[in-house]
Amino acid sequence: MAAQAGAQWRIIECRLARDLVRDRLERRETLKEGLSDATWETYLRQRSEFEAFEDHDAPRLELETNRDLAIVAHQVTDWLRRDC
């Protein structure tokens, strides 16, 4: 689809420790904030169904998302600008 649109295919893999995923999901549920209604059970199901995607020709960023959203966003935009 990227090639058809004339865009370069890039992969951003977001990673977060299990305990932090659970904390964030519980906090979002408690505060009733966020666009997603995913639960811990959703996470566990998706994790069990996850298949690693390998494309050795595509630029790839492995991103730890345990930091502040603004910092993570800057990491991504800096990487995208650098690899264009």
N, C-alpha and C positions, 0 to 999 in steps of 0.2 A: 504494500500500500504506500509506503514511504517513497519507493522508487517511482511508482506511478504518478505521485504528486510532485516529483522532482526534488524531494527532500532527502537529506542524508539520514540513514538509519543509525540511531544511537541507543545505547542501553544504559539505563540508570537503575541500579539495584539498591533498593533501600533496605537497610538492616537495622534491627533493634532487638535488644535482649528481651527474652520472653517475659521476665518480671516487669520490665518497663512497658511492654505492650499491654500487659494485664492492668497495670496501674493507670495507663492512659485511657484504656477502655472503661474502666470503672469510674474514673474521674469524669469522663464525658457523659456517661450514663447518669451519674449523680447530678451533674450540673445541667443536664438536658441541653448540651450544646453540640454543635457539629452537624454536618450534613449526613453523615453515615449513621445507620442504625446497627452496625456490626457489633456483635457481642463476643465474649471470650470463646463461646462455642463456635461462632463463625470463624474466628482466628484459628482455632484448633482444626476445624474441618479443612480450611484453606491450606494450612500448613501441611496436613497429611496428604493433600492432593497436589502440592507444589512439585513441579518438575523444573529443574535448573535449565535455563536457556543458554545455550552456547552458540555464539556467532563470533568466531575469532577475527573476522574481518571488520566488525563494527566497533567503533570506539565504545568503551565501557567505563562507567564510573560506579565504584562500589562505595556507597554512601552510608556512613553511620548516622542515624537520625536521633541519637540520644542527646543532642545539643539543642539549643534554642532554635526555633523555627527560622528566625532571621539569619542566623549563622549558616544553617543548612541551605537556605535559599541562596545565599551569597556563594556558597561552595558550588552549587549547581550552575548558577548563572556565570560564574567565573570559568568553570569547566566548559560550558557550552560556547562561550565567546572564544576561548583559547583553542578549542578543537574545531572551529568552523572552517 
